[in-house]
Amino acid sequence: MRTLNILRNSAYSLISFACVALLGIFVRKFFTQYLPVELLGIEGLFSNIIAMLSLAELGVSAIISYNLYREIAKDNKKEINILMSLYRYVYTIIGSFIVCIGVVLFFFLPIIVKNASVSWHYVQLVYVIQIATVLSTYFLAYKRTLFAANQKDYICIKIDMGCKILNGCVQIAAIVCFKNYLLYAFSALFFNILANIIITWKAKKTYPYLESVKVSLTDFRERNFFMETKNFMIHKISYLFYGGLDMVIVTSFLGLKEAGLLSNYVLVHMGIYAVLYKCFQGIIPSLGNLVYSEDKDRSISVYNMLDLAYYFFGSYVCCVYTIVFQPFIGLFFGKQFLLPDEYIVLLGISVFLGMQFENACNYRSTHGNFENDRLYMLLSAISKLIVAVVFAKYWGIQGIVLGTIVGLGFIIYGRIQFVFRIILQISMRKYLRKHLLFSLLTGIEIVGIKYLFAWLDFEITYANLLVECVLIGIIMIVIQSVLFYKTKEFQELLRYASEIVNILKSKLKHS
């Protein structure tokens, strides 16, 4: 059943993402053709500012989620109702707080946005619309967490996919037919609200036992809520400074135009990364169920298997970034929208490291005890800011990615030590040595494939870029299958793949 839930959630995630991401890329292409690139810079800047406001969320969703994993495993409906009522109460307060802060920041927009070449009226309305979009999530979307924790995230995914596809179509019409950015922005707000309303209605039907109950400070204290929130706040603040201020730094040191160029890369990068995330999205709730309901040896076995899978995906994506990413941007958006090649190399390294150790992050997210790795999060934020600001002056956008890699190192180590010391309770030295070898192997593979493609000298076309992606996959699969075939983890992956194929055959037979 757990495998079926993982497969169902991941399949819906991938299908949804494929549709929405492709539509999103075309929306961005039309955007760059019909609207000023500075608007992309402003949109990215406000996204970072709103990410700062997300500090008010206090990590409530993470705290509630790992508590829900435990109670769902026990089928404790009474406690689930209490947790969801706590969630709703806190999110109402947070949403009200963001309204107040958002109003205050509105009057500081002339200080935040300097030398804007677009109408100031646009700048103000874009800000208001983005704030409203975020608020609709706080007031309406808290029930999404229950679907995710109960391994039924596919329900939300289907609803989101329908609304996002409609939104993309409306946005294309707004850009191409009306050349109206405000209609483009209002569309995102409307369909976000619509999706959240539908999900709220669906939650009432799916969980008829779900009802609001009266909660008090005692309920918060009994669940150690305030202590966990305090500890997680350090995680939130640190992650904000680590990952939420890139556009602010770029705008401050390099200007809105450079921020607009970066936003195209970020769009494609986040799309690719999201594909990989969607492949494994259904795993996290199942890991929560696994950790709280199965023995330690089983958790270790599953961890090692997933770790190898994440390495395979990460090494493939890093190679694709290094070889294919830059030609695609030049072909799709135009050579005038290109950033330096060094940026792509550093971005590929960042993605590889993040993906290689994503498994540790997933396991860590099933637990609380946020005080354990808060120091590493703090160090990641400090090192990222220092390196990014210093090197941005001398190396441009590449310096910001370098800061991201340095900060990521602290996050990765913090997650790994938590998983091995607290969850799995085994030594991590062998694990770190193994991943050092993984990284060296990936570097050798990428250099070899790059020289091979340079010798083949493909013409830059969409078809050839797709061929290159396929060839990279085939070459890396062959190499890694030869190297890892006899390992226990690889055999376990093959067993799961066979199980998935059998499930799919069964579904097709009964459809």
Disulfide bonds with the S-S distance in Angstrom:
none
